[in-house]
C-alpha cells in the first residue's frame, strides 16, 4: 500500500510526566450500512406460451345455422298499372368460422395474439327458387394479453380482443345485404373467458417466480471489492423486492425488478453471508431502480507509518536540537510506535537517547509519548492534527530533558513532515480497484454489474484498526443470474 500522506499541524504542546503509555484502543472500523435499490432483470422466452395457446384455442370457433332467415325482403312493384307486393324470400343460413395459425408478437406491455379468421356461409333453399348461394369472409382477431404480477409473485393475465375485418361475412341477394359479423363478439366471448381461466397455468410455464426466487436467494452474499491492502468486502442483505413492470420485444420478456438491500462494507476477512429468508410479498417499485450506495475505507495502517517516522527522525538527528535551558542536544532515535488510543486520537511513542556534544549533561534515554486528534475538512483528503500534546515518558532516565526536546520545534516539525501525507493517491487507487472489482463481478450464479459514478470523503477517524477516511460511493448496479460454468 502506498504511504498515506497526512499533514501534521501542531496546534499546541502540553508537557507532562507519566510512566504509562496512552491506552490502546481496540475498536474496529465500523462502516455504516447503506440502502441500495439494485436493478434485477428477469428474462423469459414466451415462445412456449404461444405454443400452449395454439393448443388451447380450437380451430373451429363456432358454427352458423339460421333457418327461416329473410334473405330478400318484400317490396312493391308496378305491373300493368297495378302495384303488387313481392313476398319475402326466406332461406337457411349455415356455415362455420375457423381460425388459422396464431401469430405471437410482443410490443411494449402487450402480448398480441394475432388470430386469422375465415368464415364460409351458405344460403340454402332460397324460397324454393335457388338451391344454394355461398359467401366467404376473412378477418384478423387480435387478442391482447396484459400481464400482472400478484403479491405472491405469480403472473396473471387479462385478455382483450378486437377485429380487423378484411371482408365482413355477408351475403348479397338481389341487391340485399345479409351481415353476420355482429355475432363474432358473442361467439368469441366463451373462447376468451376460457383463455383467461387457463392463462395463469400457461404463464406458470415461463417459470418467472422460480427465477425471481433464485435471484432473491442468490443476493444474500458478500462481494470482494478490494483483494488486499486492505481486503474489503461488501455484504448484500436483501430487504424487499419491488416490481416495476415489464417489456416485450418479440418473444423476449424482460421483467423489471428492484432489489432493496443493505450494503455493508467489511475490512479484513470475508464476512459470513447473511442468512437468506423467504421471498417477501411483491411491492410496487417506489423509485427508479439501479442505484448502488456503499461506504469504502481508505486506511492508513499504523504499522506502515512507523518506519516512515523513524527514518525522518534519524535524518533530522544529523543536526542538533536547540533545547531551551540545555542548548544544542543530539538525539539517537531507536524506535517509533504509533497506534490508536481513546477519544479518537492517535498515540505516538518515540524511543531515543539525548546528549549534549560536550558531555556536560548526563545522557537521557526513554520513550516520550504524544497524542493528537486527526482532522480534515469535509470532502478533503488532506489531514491535519488538532489538540497535539506530549503526554509523558516511560522507562526514562533524565525525563525532563527528553520532554523538553520532544517539545522543540525541530521535533514537532519532523513529526509534521513525516506523518504529513495526503490520502489523495490512495483514495484514487482504491476507487480504481473497486470500480474494476464490481464491474461484472461474479459470485456463484450471482453477477453484479456496477459502476461508481461519484464519491465523497467524510471525516477521518482514528481507531484501533488504523486511520480511517470514510468514502461514500454512489453508482449504478444491476444483478442477474447466470448458469455456473
C-alpha positions as CSV (number, residue, x, y, z in Angstrom):
1,X,0.0,0.0,0.0
2,X,1.4,3.4,-0.9
3,X,2.4,5.5,2.0
4,X,-0.6,7.7,3.1
5,X,0.1,11.3,3.4
6,X,-1.0,13.3,6.4
7,X,-0.2,17.0,7.1
8,X,0.6,17.3,10.8
9,X,-0.2,20.7,12.3
10,X,0.9,21.2,15.9
11,X,-1.9,23.1,17.4
12,X,-0.2,23.5,20.8
13,X,2.0,21.5,23.1
14,X,1.5,20.5,26.7
15,X,4.1,18.9,28.9
16,X,3.6,16.2,31.4
17,X,5.0,13.2,33.0
18,X,3.6,9.7,33.3
19,X,5.1,6.3,33.5
20,X,2.4,4.6,31.4
21,X,1.8,4.9,27.6
22,X,-1.6,6.0,26.4
23,X,-4.1,3.2,26.5
24,X,-4.6,1.3,23.2
25,X,-8.0,1.4,21.5
26,X,-9.3,-1.9,20.4
27,X,-12.3,-0.7,18.4
28,X,-12.6,-1.8,14.8
29,X,-13.6,0.4,11.9
30,X,-17.4,0.3,11.7
31,X,-18.8,1.2,8.3
32,X,-22.4,2.4,8.3
33,X,-24.8,0.3,6.2
34,X,-26.3,1.9,3.1
35,X,-29.6,1.3,1.4
36,X,-29.4,0.4,-2.3
37,X,-32.1,-0.3,-4.9
38,X,-30.4,-2.6,-7.4
39,X,-31.9,-3.5,-10.8
40,X,-32.8,-7.2,-11.1
41,X,-33.7,-8.0,-14.7
42,X,-35.6,-11.3,-15.1
43,X,-35.7,-12.7,-18.6
44,X,-38.2,-15.2,-20.1
45,X,-39.0,-16.6,-23.5
46,X,-42.7,-16.5,-24.3
47,X,-42.4,-18.9,-27.3
48,X,-43.8,-21.7,-25.1
49,X,-46.8,-19.6,-24.3
50,X,-47.6,-19.2,-27.9
51,X,-47.4,-23.0,-28.4
52,X,-49.7,-23.6,-25.4
53,X,-52.3,-21.1,-26.6
54,X,-52.1,-22.7,-30.1
55,X,-53.3,-25.9,-28.5
56,X,-55.8,-24.2,-26.2
57,X,-57.8,-22.3,-28.8
58,X,-59.9,-24.6,-31.0
59,X,-59.5,-24.4,-34.8
60,X,-63.3,-24.4,-35.4
61,X,-64.5,-21.4,-33.4
62,X,-68.3,-21.6,-34.0
63,X,-71.0,-22.9,-36.3
64,X,-73.7,-20.9,-38.1
65,X,-77.2,-22.2,-38.5
66,X,-80.1,-19.7,-39.0
67,X,-83.2,-21.2,-40.5
68,X,-86.0,-19.1,-41.9
69,X,-83.8,-16.1,-42.4
70,X,-85.2,-13.3,-44.5
71,X,-82.8,-13.3,-47.4
72,X,-84.7,-11.0,-49.8
73,X,-87.1,-8.5,-48.3
74,X,-90.6,-7.9,-49.6
75,X,-91.0,-4.8,-51.9
76,X,-93.7,-3.3,-54.0
77,X,-93.5,-3.4,-57.8
78,X,-95.8,-1.9,-60.5
79,X,-97.2,-4.3,-63.1
80,X,-99.7,-3.0,-65.8
81,X,-100.6,0.0,-63.7
82,X,-101.1,-2.3,-60.6
83,X,-98.8,-2.2,-57.6
84,X,-98.0,-5.6,-56.3
85,X,-96.1,-6.6,-53.1
86,X,-93.5,-9.3,-53.6
87,X,-93.2,-12.0,-51.0
88,X,-90.2,-12.1,-48.5
89,X,-87.8,-14.7,-49.7
90,X,-86.6,-16.8,-46.8
91,X,-83.6,-19.2,-46.7
92,X,-81.5,-21.2,-44.3
93,X,-78.1,-19.7,-43.5
94,X,-75.4,-22.3,-42.5
95,X,-71.7,-22.2,-42.2
96,X,-68.7,-22.1,-39.8
97,X,-65.9,-19.8,-38.6
98,X,-62.4,-21.2,-38.3
99,X,-59.1,-19.8,-37.4
100,X,-55.7,-20.1,-38.9
101,X,-52.2,-20.4,-37.2
102,X,-51.7,-18.0,-34.3
103,X,-49.1,-15.2,-34.6
104,X,-47.4,-14.1,-31.5
105,X,-45.8,-10.6,-31.1
106,X,-44.6,-8.7,-28.1
107,X,-45.0,-4.9,-28.2
108,X,-44.1,-2.9,-25.1
109,X,-46.5,-4.2,-22.4
110,X,-48.8,-6.1,-24.8
111,X,-48.6,-9.7,-25.8
112,X,-50.5,-9.5,-29.1
113,X,-52.0,-12.8,-30.3
114,X,-53.0,-12.4,-34.0
115,X,-55.7,-14.9,-35.0
116,X,-56.8,-15.0,-38.6
117,X,-60.5,-15.9,-39.0
118,X,-62.2,-17.4,-42.1
119,X,-65.9,-17.7,-42.4
120,X,-67.8,-19.8,-45.0
121,X,-71.5,-19.0,-45.2
122,X,-74.1,-20.7,-47.4
123,X,-77.7,-19.8,-48.1
124,X,-79.8,-22.9,-48.8
125,X,-83.4,-23.5,-50.0
126,X,-83.8,-19.9,-51.1
127,X,-87.5,-19.6,-51.3
128,X,-87.7,-22.8,-53.3
129,X,-86.2,-20.8,-56.2
130,X,-82.4,-21.1,-55.8
131,X,-80.7,-24.1,-54.4
132,X,-77.5,-22.6,-52.8
133,X,-75.6,-19.3,-52.6
134,X,-72.2,-19.2,-50.9
135,X,-70.1,-16.3,-49.5
136,X,-66.8,-16.1,-47.6
137,X,-65.3,-13.6,-45.3
138,X,-61.9,-13.1,-43.6
139,X,-60.8,-11.2,-40.5
140,X,-57.9,-10.8,-38.1
141,X,-58.8,-11.0,-34.5
142,X,-56.2,-9.6,-32.2
143,X,-56.2,-10.9,-28.6
144,X,-54.2,-8.5,-26.4
145,X,-52.8,-10.1,-23.3
146,X,-51.6,-7.9,-20.4
147,X,-49.7,-9.4,-17.6
148,X,-50.0,-8.6,-13.9
149,X,-47.9,-9.9,-11.0
150,X,-49.7,-10.9,-7.9
151,X,-48.4,-10.3,-4.3
152,X,-47.3,-13.9,-4.3
153,X,-45.2,-13.2,-7.5
154,X,-47.5,-15.4,-9.6
155,X,-48.1,-14.0,-13.1
156,X,-51.7,-13.4,-14.2
157,X,-53.2,-12.1,-17.4
158,X,-56.2,-10.3,-18.9
159,X,-57.3,-10.7,-22.5
160,X,-58.9,-8.1,-24.7
161,X,-60.0,-8.8,-28.3
162,X,-60.6,-6.7,-31.4
163,X,-61.2,-7.4,-35.1
164,X,-59.9,-6.0,-38.4
165,X,-62.3,-7.4,-41.0
166,X,-60.8,-7.5,-44.4
167,X,-64.1,-8.7,-45.8
168,X,-67.0,-8.8,-43.4
169,X,-69.1,-12.0,-43.6
170,X,-72.2,-11.3,-45.6
171,X,-74.4,-12.4,-48.5
172,X,-75.8,-10.3,-51.3
173,X,-79.1,-11.4,-52.9
174,X,-81.0,-9.2,-55.4
175,X,-79.3,-6.1,-54.0
176,X,-79.9,-7.1,-50.4
177,X,-77.0,-7.5,-47.9
178,X,-77.2,-10.1,-45.1
179,X,-74.5,-9.3,-42.5
180,X,-73.2,-11.9,-39.9
181,X,-70.3,-10.0,-38.3
182,X,-72.4,-8.9,-35.4
183,X,-72.3,-12.5,-34.0
184,X,-68.4,-12.5,-33.7
185,X,-68.3,-10.9,-30.3
186,X,-71.0,-13.1,-28.8
187,X,-69.4,-16.3,-30.1
188,X,-65.8,-15.4,-29.2
189,X,-66.7,-14.5,-25.6
190,X,-66.6,-18.1,-24.3
191,X,-63.3,-18.6,-26.1
192,X,-61.8,-15.6,-24.4
193,X,-63.3,-16.5,-21.0
194,X,-61.7,-20.0,-21.3
195,X,-58.4,-18.4,-22.3
196,X,-58.4,-16.1,-19.2
197,X,-59.1,-19.1,-17.0
198,X,-56.3,-21.2,-18.3
199,X,-53.8,-18.3,-18.9
200,X,-52.2,-18.5,-15.4
201,X,-51.4,-22.2,-15.9
202,X,-49.7,-21.3,-19.2
203,X,-47.9,-18.3,-17.8
204,X,-46.6,-20.5,-15.0
205,X,-44.6,-22.5,-17.6
206,X,-42.4,-19.4,-18.1
207,X,-41.1,-20.0,-14.6
208,X,-41.0,-16.4,-13.6
209,X,-41.5,-17.0,-9.9
210,X,-38.7,-19.7,-9.7
211,X,-36.3,-17.3,-11.4
212,X,-37.3,-14.5,-9.0
213,X,-36.8,-16.8,-6.0
214,X,-33.3,-17.8,-7.3
215,X,-32.3,-14.2,-7.8
216,X,-33.6,-13.3,-4.3
217,X,-31.8,-16.2,-2.6
218,X,-28.5,-15.6,-4.5
219,X,-28.4,-11.9,-3.5
220,X,-27.7,-12.9,0.2
221,X,-23.9,-12.8,-0.4
222,X,-20.6,-10.9,0.1
223,X,-18.7,-9.5,-2.8
224,X,-14.9,-8.8,-2.8
225,X,-14.2,-5.1,-3.5
226,X,-10.5,-5.0,-2.9
227,X,-8.3,-8.0,-2.6
228,X,-5.5,-6.7,-0.3
229,X,-4.1,-3.6,1.5
230,X,-6.7,-3.9,2.9
231,X,-9.1,-6.6,1.9
232,X,-12.6,-5.0,1.5
233,X,-15.9,-6.8,1.2
234,X,-19.4,-5.6,0.5
235,X,-22.1,-7.7,2.1
236,X,-25.5,-7.5,0.4
237,X,-28.6,-8.2,2.6
238,X,-31.9,-8.0,0.7
239,X,-34.8,-6.3,2.4
240,X,-37.5,-6.5,-0.2
241,X,-38.2,-7.0,-3.9
242,X,-40.1,-4.4,-5.8
243,X,-41.9,-4.8,-9.2
244,X,-41.6,-2.2,-11.8
245,X,-43.4,-3.6,-14.9
246,X,-42.2,-5.5,-17.9
247,X,-41.3,-5.0,-21.5
248,X,-41.8,-7.3,-24.5
249,X,-39.7,-7.5,-27.6
250,X,-40.8,-10.2,-30.0
251,X,-40.7,-13.4,-27.9
252,X,-38.4,-12.0,-25.3
253,X,-40.0,-10.8,-22.0
254,X,-38.0,-8.6,-19.6
255,X,-39.3,-8.3,-16.1
256,X,-38.1,-5.2,-14.2
257,X,-37.4,-5.7,-10.5
258,X,-35.7,-3.6,-7.9
259,X,-33.8,-5.3,-5.1
260,X,-33.9,-3.1,-2.0
261,X,-30.9,-4.2,0.1
262,X,-28.5,-3.1,2.8
263,X,-24.9,-2.9,1.6
264,X,-22.3,-3.1,4.3
265,X,-18.5,-2.8,4.0
266,X,-16.2,-5.0,5.9
267,X,-12.4,-4.8,6.2
268,X,-10.3,-7.9,6.6
269,X,-11.6,-11.5,6.3
270,X,-14.7,-12.2,4.3
271,X,-17.8,-11.8,6.5
272,X,-20.3,-14.5,6.8
273,X,-23.1,-14.4,4.2
274,X,-26.4,-13.1,5.6
275,X,-28.9,-15.8,6.4
276,X,-31.4,-16.0,3.5
277,X,-35.1,-15.5,4.3
278,X,-38.2,-16.4,2.3
279,X,-39.2,-14.3,-0.7
280,X,-41.4,-11.5,0.7
281,X,-44.6,-10.4,-1.0
282,X,-44.4,-8.2,-4.1
283,X,-44.2,-4.5,-3.6
284,X,-44.5,-1.9,-6.3
285,X,-41.3,-0.1,-7.4
286,X,-41.1,3.1,-5.4
287,X,-38.4,4.8,-7.5
288,X,-36.0,4.2,-10.3
289,X,-34.0,1.0,-9.7
290,X,-30.3,0.7,-10.4
291,X,-28.9,2.8,-7.5
292,X,-26.0,1.4,-5.5
293,X,-24.7,3.1,-2.4
294,X,-22.0,1.9,0.0
295,X,-19.0,3.1,2.1
296,X,-15.5,2.2,1.2
297,X,-12.5,2.7,3.5
298,X,-9.2,4.5,2.8
299,X,-7.0,3.3,5.7
300,X,-3.5,4.3,6.9
301,X,-2.1,1.3,8.8
302,X,-0.2,2.5,11.8
303,X,2.5,-0.2,11.3
304,X,3.2,1.3,7.9
305,X,3.6,4.8,9.3
306,X,6.1,3.8,12.0
307,X,9.2,3.2,9.6
308,X,8.3,6.4,7.8
309,X,8.6,8.3,11.1
310,X,11.8,6.7,12.4
311,X,13.6,7.3,9.1
312,X,12.6,11.0,9.2
313,X,13.7,11.3,12.8
314,X,17.1,9.7,12.1
315,X,17.7,12.0,9.2
316,X,16.8,15.0,11.4
317,X,19.1,13.7,14.1
318,X,22.2,14.6,12.0
319,X,21.7,18.1,13.3
320,X,21.3,19.1,17.0
321,X,18.0,20.2,18.5
322,X,18.0,23.5,20.2
323,X,16.5,22.8,23.7
324,X,15.8,25.8,26.0
325,X,18.0,25.8,29.1
326,X,20.1,22.9,27.7
327,X,21.4,24.3,24.5
328,X,22.2,22.1,21.4
329,X,21.2,18.5,22.1
330,X,21.9,15.4,19.9
331,X,19.4,12.6,19.7
332,X,19.7,9.0,18.7
333,X,16.3,7.6,17.7
334,X,15.8,3.8,18.1
335,X,12.1,3.2,17.7
336,X,8.7,4.7,16.8
337,X,5.4,3.3,17.9
338,X,2.0,4.5,16.5
339,X,-1.4,3.3,17.4
340,X,-5.0,4.4,18.1
341,X,-5.9,5.5,21.6
342,X,-9.0,6.6,23.3
343,X,-11.1,9.6,22.3
344,X,-10.5,9.0,18.5
345,X,-6.9,10.1,18.9
346,X,-3.6,8.6,17.8
347,X,-0.7,7.9,20.2
348,X,2.9,8.3,19.0
349,X,5.8,6.9,21.1
350,X,9.4,7.8,20.2
351,X,12.2,5.9,22.0
352,X,15.5,7.8,21.8
353,X,18.7,8.9,23.7
354,X,19.6,12.6,24.2
355,X,23.0,14.0,25.0
356,X,25.0,17.2,24.6
357,X,28.1,17.3,22.4
358,X,30.4,18.4,25.2
359,X,29.3,15.8,27.7
360,X,28.4,18.3,30.4
361,X,24.9,16.8,30.7
362,X,24.2,13.3,31.7
363,X,22.6,11.4,28.8
364,X,18.9,10.8,29.0
365,X,17.1,7.9,27.4
366,X,13.5,6.6,27.3
367,X,10.2,6.8,25.4
368,X,8.3,10.0,25.0
369,X,4.5,9.7,24.3
370,X,2.5,12.2,22.3
371,X,-1.2,12.2,21.3
372,X,-3.2,14.1,18.7
373,X,-6.6,14.3,17.1
374,X,-6.6,13.7,13.3
375,X,-9.0,16.1,11.5
376,X,-9.9,17.0,7.9
377,X,-12.3,19.2,6.0
378,X,-15.5,17.7,4.6
379,X,-14.7,16.0,1.2
380,X,-11.0,16.6,1.6
381,X,-8.2,14.1,1.7
382,X,-5.7,16.4,3.4
383,X,-5.4,15.5,7.1
384,X,-4.2,17.7,10.0
385,X,-3.8,17.1,13.7
386,X,-5.6,19.1,16.4
387,X,-5.0,19.1,20.2
388,X,-1.5,17.8,19.9
389,X,0.4,17.4,23.2
390,X,3.2,15.5,24.8
391,X,1.7,13.2,27.4
392,X,4.7,11.8,29.3
393,X,7.6,9.4,29.3
394,X,8.2,5.8,30.2
395,X,11.4,4.0,31.2
396,X,13.1,7.4,31.3
397,X,16.4,8.5,32.7
398,X,16.6,12.2,32.6
399,X,13.0,12.5,31.6
400,X,12.9,16.3,31.8
401,X,15.5,16.6,29.0
402,X,13.5,14.1,26.9
403,X,10.2,16.0,27.4
404,X,11.9,19.4,26.6
405,X,13.4,18.0,23.4
406,X,10.1,16.5,22.4
407,X,8.5,19.9,22.7
408,X,11.0,21.7,20.4
409,X,10.0,23.0,17.0
410,X,12.6,20.7,15.5
411,X,10.9,17.6,16.8
412,X,7.4,18.8,16.0
413,X,8.4,19.8,12.5
414,X,9.9,16.4,11.9
415,X,6.7,14.7,13.0
416,X,4.8,17.0,10.8
417,X,6.8,16.3,7.6
418,X,7.0,12.5,8.4
419,X,3.3,11.9,9.2
420,X,2.1,14.7,7.0
421,X,0.8,12.9,3.9
422,X,-2.2,13.2,1.7
423,X,-4.8,10.4,1.1
424,X,-5.5,11.5,-2.5
425,X,-3.3,8.9,-4.2
426,X,-4.6,6.0,-2.1
427,X,-8.1,7.4,-2.5
428,X,-7.9,7.3,-6.3
429,X,-6.1,3.9,-6.3
430,X,-8.8,2.3,-4.1
431,X,-11.6,3.8,-6.2
432,X,-10.0,2.4,-9.3
433,X,-9.6,-1.1,-7.7
434,X,-13.2,-1.1,-6.5
435,X,-14.5,0.1,-9.9
436,X,-12.7,-2.8,-11.5
437,X,-13.8,-5.3,-8.9
438,X,-17.5,-4.7,-9.2
439,X,-17.5,-4.4,-13.0
440,X,-19.1,-7.7,-14.0
441,X,-18.4,-9.3,-10.6
442,X,-19.4,-13.0,-10.3
443,X,-20.2,-14.8,-7.0
444,X,-21.5,-18.3,-7.9
445,X,-24.5,-17.8,-10.2
446,X,-24.9,-14.2,-9.0
447,X,-23.5,-11.5,-11.2
448,X,-23.3,-7.8,-10.3
449,X,-22.5,-5.2,-12.9
450,X,-21.9,-1.8,-11.2
451,X,-20.2,1.5,-11.9
452,X,-19.1,4.0,-9.3
453,X,-20.4,7.4,-10.5
454,X,-19.3,9.6,-7.7
455,X,-17.7,9.6,-4.3
456,X,-17.3,11.9,-1.3
457,X,-15.0,11.7,1.6
458,X,-16.2,12.1,5.2
459,X,-14.4,12.9,8.5
460,X,-11.2,11.0,9.3
461,X,-11.3,8.8,12.3
462,X,-8.6,7.2,14.4
463,X,-9.5,3.7,15.6
464,X,-7.6,0.7,17.0
465,X,-7.5,-0.7,13.4
466,X,-6.0,2.3,11.7
467,X,-6.6,5.8,10.5
468,X,-9.8,5.6,8.5
469,X,-11.1,8.0,5.9
470,X,-14.7,7.1,5.1
471,X,-15.7,7.4,1.5
472,X,-19.3,7.3,0.5
473,X,-19.8,5.9,-3.0
474,X,-22.8,6.1,-5.3
475,X,-23.3,4.4,-8.7
476,X,-25.5,2.2,-10.7
477,X,-25.9,-1.5,-10.3
478,X,-27.8,-4.5,-11.8
479,X,-27.7,-8.1,-10.9
480,X,-28.7,-11.2,-12.8
481,X,-28.4,-15.0,-12.6
482,X,-26.2,-16.9,-15.0
483,X,-25.7,-20.7,-15.0
484,X,-22.4,-21.7,-13.3
485,X,-19.7,-22.8,-15.7
